Amino acid sequence: MRKPGTGGIYELNDHLFEGRYSPTNAQGKREVHTVYAKTKEECEALLEQMIAEVRERIKEEKQQMTKERRSK
């Protein structure tokens, strides 16, 4: 069992794993991000990297939205 907010890893067939992360974006809508890999370990590493990148992008978008609201 994985902790909440860490995505999920699924075995699609003998040679392919899918990592999926579905955060809520800055506008409050759910968005799905997916990575694929040949091994579970490789998929775990790609998923971890992708989650960090997506979280950073969402954080920046929220900050930008806050700045825009303050400047009005």
C-alpha positions in Angstrom: 0.0 0.0 0.0 1.3 3.4 -1.0 0.9 6.6 1.0 -1.6 9.2 -0.3 -0.1 11.7 -2.7 2.6 9.3 -4.0 0.8 8.0 -7.1 0.3 4.4 -8.1 2.2 1.7 -10.0 0.4 -0.9 -12.0 1.8 -3.8 -14.0 0.2 -3.7 -17.5 1.8 -6.9 -18.7 5.0 -9.0 -18.2 7.2 -6.3 -19.7 5.5 -2.9 -18.9 4.7 -1.0 -15.7 2.7 2.2 -15.5 3.1 4.9 -12.9 0.2 7.3 -12.5 -0.1 10.5 -10.5 -3.4 12.5 -10.4 -3.0 15.8 -8.4 -5.4 18.8 -8.3 -3.9 21.6 -10.3 -3.8 25.3 -9.5 -7.3 25.8 -11.0 -8.8 23.1 -8.7 -9.2 20.5 -11.5 -7.8 16.9 -11.4 -5.0 16.2 -14.0 -3.5 12.8 -14.7 0.2 12.3 -15.4 1.6 8.9 -16.5 5.0 7.3 -17.0 5.9 3.9 -18.4 8.9 1.7 -17.7 10.1 -1.9 -18.2 10.8 -2.6 -14.6 8.9 -1.7 -11.4 12.1 -0.1 -9.9 12.6 2.0 -13.0 8.9 3.0 -12.9 9.2 4.0 -9.2 12.2 6.3 -10.0 10.4 7.9 -13.0 7.2 8.4 -11.0 9.1 10.0 -8.1 10.9 12.4 -10.5 7.7 13.2 -12.3 5.8 13.9 -9.0 8.5 16.3 -7.9 8.3 18.2 -11.2 4.5 18.4 -11.3 4.3 19.6 -7.7 6.8 22.3 -8.4 4.9 23.4 -11.5 1.6 23.5 -9.6 3.2 25.5 -6.8 4.6 28.0 -9.2 1.2 28.3 -10.9 -0.5 28.9 -7.5 2.1 31.6 -6.7 1.5 33.3 -10.1 -2.3 33.3 -9.5 -1.8 34.8 -6.1 0.4 37.6 -7.5 -2.2 38.3 -10.2 -5.0 38.6 -7.7 -3.0 41.0 -5.5 -2.1 43.2 -8.4 -5.8 43.8 -9.3 
